[in-house]
Amino acid sequence: MPALNTTATRFASAALFAIALGAAYVRTPAPPAPGFVTGVNAAIAPLAAMKSAGNLPPAGAQASAPSLTQLPDGRIAVAWLGSDAAGENSAVWLSLLSASGWSEPQPIANRENTGGATFMHVNAVARPIIQANGETLHFWHEAVLPGGGRFIAYARSTDDGSTWSKPVRLAASPLGPVGTRLSAAPLPLADGGFALPASGSGGHGEWLRLTAEGRLVDLQRLQAGKQPVAAARDSQHAVIASQPSTSGFLLTGRTADGGRSWTEMPDGPQIAAAPLALLSLPEGRLLLAGNPAAGRNVLRLWLSADGGSSWQACRDIDNAPDGGASFADPGLLRGSDGRLHLVYSWRQQHIRHVTFSEAWLTEDCR
Amino acid sequence: MTLTAAYGLLAHGLICGAIAALLPLGDLRARAALAATALAMLVGIAPLLHGLFGPPSLTLLQLAVLLLANRTPTTFGYRPALGLLIVTLPFYAMALGLLPLDAYALGFQPWPLLAALLPIGLALWWRRQYTWLTVLAIDILGYAAGIFDNLWDALVDPLLAGLAALIVLRWQVLRFIASRRR
């Protein structure tokens, strides 16, 4: 190394190092202890048994990976991945459900705007997740890179999805594109931030903590397997469920301290290796949507009345005899009026939206 | 455009320039480096590298700048490369899930990491490694400025670890060949 050993260099480098340490100390975030916002309003009067279903307006020949949330004015927002028949030219589309029905889908992300904003060569976009929190609609999606790697991009909107901030890359892994992938909708936290379940590069689950501005401030490795989904039961308790690794049974875990530590729970029902959805219901019950071991040609709902320790199969939302059928990527939401909303990818051709009440769900539990 | 995105693109452009500066081009070396930097950003090589590897660490960027400023080849020799490799190998093994812990998580609220860097900085100062001390200080300043959300990303990256592995491997091979000739 060249000898920069003049007195000035000696003291300048030491001073710079001291200043840097001081500045980093000041900048280091100190988020408060995490507490969940459950959003489960038990005061809503029980609804009569009801169920209705329909498809979202089409946007491209293929549709998959829907995500849903409720806006402050009560409208339901769904974002999903649409692409052409060859699975190319993917874009994330957004449609809002109001009293007059679903709005015309609007593209909110594609390879051009994600690549242009992040200055990265992006081949495609994938797996959107939206979450309303107050007046802000938060939006995460994956950007697919040459070679198949992915990174998580984040944007937000303060006008119900009409305009969006430029997507930014969320650095959740030191391995660049061989890193963390999105898994399920985040849990809102009391400080305005989020806890986002994700999948790590080693096949493990990850628990990302984000600020209200979408900045990553903490990361925790989960014992649960890939593609974890989570549901908060109260401010400190939450349950996580994830795809089985080899056994074929649902892996579950729970936290009693806002997500800082997790303990394993008994295995759940046998399921296929497909994305799941998990939702907290009043009286501590949990609703799980996913494909049973039979395969993706069945989309089933399970209920747990004991916080995830045991599960009862309740309803098959879709069931096709042909093994090639795929009813996948479920997303669940309990609306402010108490109705339950389920969206899923129907044979990768449409996004299907099913609305039902808890009375309909439980009347056929076995 | 965000600060991190702009940094990543420019840094990969400069790294391309530094690679061009390694070519034995004599008096044309500086011009080749400048041309490579500009070309990398204009024809899409820098966005491609940015996508493939993410924003490079400030350590790698500074090594590239030092190379462009003719401060090599001794800046990143065998010993620093070996030291870096000793740190990064378990670090990336943890990130891949091969080890139960995850040191990367420490970088989001990096008080323990900053505390660990203090004696390292003092040791560099004591051993008169002022260039490395400055490199480390600028790394930390990059985190403080908000270019990186995780301090580890300012310090190391997979490209830097790969470069360190190449330097160590090359040194070991040369040593082996020399021992066979004796």
Chai-1 contact restraints between the chains, C-beta under 6 A:
chainA,res_idxA,chainB,res_idxB,connection_type,confidence,min_distance_angstrom,max_distance_angstrom,comment,restraint_id
A,M1,B,T74,contact,1.0,0.0,6.0,A-B,restraint_1
A,M1,B,T75,contact,1.0,0.0,6.0,A-B,restraint_2
A,M1,B,T131,contact,1.0,0.0,6.0,A-B,restraint_3
A,P2,B,R71,contact,1.0,0.0,6.0,A-B,restraint_4
A,L4,B,Y130,contact,1.0,0.0,6.0,A-B,restraint_5
A,L4,B,T131,contact,1.0,0.0,6.0,A-B,restraint_6
A,N5,B,R128,contact,1.0,0.0,6.0,A-B,restraint_7
A,T9,B,Y130,contact,1.0,0.0,6.0,A-B,restraint_8
A,S13,B,Y130,contact,1.0,0.0,6.0,A-B,restraint_9
A,S13,B,L133,contact,1.0,0.0,6.0,A-B,restraint_10
A,S13,B,T134,contact,1.0,0.0,6.0,A-B,restraint_11
A,A14,B,W125,contact,1.0,0.0,6.0,A-B,restraint_12
A,L16,B,A137,contact,1.0,0.0,6.0,A-B,restraint_13
A,F17,B,G121,contact,1.0,0.0,6.0,A-B,restraint_14
A,F17,B,L133,contact,1.0,0.0,6.0,A-B,restraint_15
A,F17,B,A137,contact,1.0,0.0,6.0,A-B,restraint_16
A,A20,B,A137,contact,1.0,0.0,6.0,A-B,restraint_17
A,A20,B,I140,contact,1.0,0.0,6.0,A-B,restraint_18
A,A20,B,L141,contact,1.0,0.0,6.0,A-B,restraint_19
A,L21,B,L114,contact,1.0,0.0,6.0,A-B,restraint_20
A,A23,B,A144,contact,1.0,0.0,6.0,A-B,restraint_21
A,A24,B,L114,contact,1.0,0.0,6.0,A-B,restraint_22
A,A24,B,I140,contact,1.0,0.0,6.0,A-B,restraint_23
A,A24,B,Y143,contact,1.0,0.0,6.0,A-B,restraint_24
A,A24,B,A144,contact,1.0,0.0,6.0,A-B,restraint_25
A,R27,B,A144,contact,1.0,0.0,6.0,A-B,restraint_26
A,T28,B,Q109,contact,1.0,0.0,6.0,A-B,restraint_27
A,T118,B,A5,contact,1.0,0.0,6.0,A-B,restraint_28
A,F119,B,A5,contact,1.0,0.0,6.0,A-B,restraint_29
A,F119,B,L9,contact,1.0,0.0,6.0,A-B,restraint_30
A,F119,B,P47,contact,1.0,0.0,6.0,A-B,restraint_31
A,F119,B,H50,contact,1.0,0.0,6.0,A-B,restraint_32
A,M120,B,P47,contact,1.0,0.0,6.0,A-B,restraint_33
A,M120,B,H50,contact,1.0,0.0,6.0,A-B,restraint_34
A,M120,B,G51,contact,1.0,0.0,6.0,A-B,restraint_35
A,H121,B,P47,contact,1.0,0.0,6.0,A-B,restraint_36
A,H121,B,L48,contact,1.0,0.0,6.0,A-B,restraint_37
A,H121,B,G51,contact,1.0,0.0,6.0,A-B,restraint_38
A,L145,B,G51,contact,1.0,0.0,6.0,A-B,restraint_39
A,V168,B,T2,contact,1.0,0.0,6.0,A-B,restraint_40
A,A171,B,D149,contact,1.0,0.0,6.0,A-B,restraint_41
A,A171,B,N150,contact,1.0,0.0,6.0,A-B,restraint_42
A,A171,B,D153,contact,1.0,0.0,6.0,A-B,restraint_43
A,P174,B,A95,contact,1.0,0.0,6.0,A-B,restraint_44
A,P174,B,Y104,contact,1.0,0.0,6.0,A-B,restraint_45
A,P174,B,W152,contact,1.0,0.0,6.0,A-B,restraint_46
A,L175,B,A95,contact,1.0,0.0,6.0,A-B,restraint_47
A,G176,B,F53,contact,1.0,0.0,6.0,A-B,restraint_48
A,G176,B,G54,contact,1.0,0.0,6.0,A-B,restraint_49
A,G200,B,G97,contact,1.0,0.0,6.0,A-B,restraint_50
A,S201,B,L96,contact,1.0,0.0,6.0,A-B,restraint_51
A,G202,B,L96,contact,1.0,0.0,6.0,A-B,restraint_52
A,G202,B,G97,contact,1.0,0.0,6.0,A-B,restraint_53
A,H204,B,G97,contact,1.0,0.0,6.0,A-B,restraint_54
A,R215,B,D149,contact,1.0,0.0,6.0,A-B,restraint_55
A,L216,B,D149,contact,1.0,0.0,6.0,A-B,restraint_56
A,V217,B,F108,contact,1.0,0.0,6.0,A-B,restraint_57
A,D218,B,F108,contact,1.0,0.0,6.0,A-B,restraint_58
A,L219,B,A105,contact,1.0,0.0,6.0,A-B,restraint_59
A,R221,B,D102,contact,1.0,0.0,6.0,A-B,restraint_60
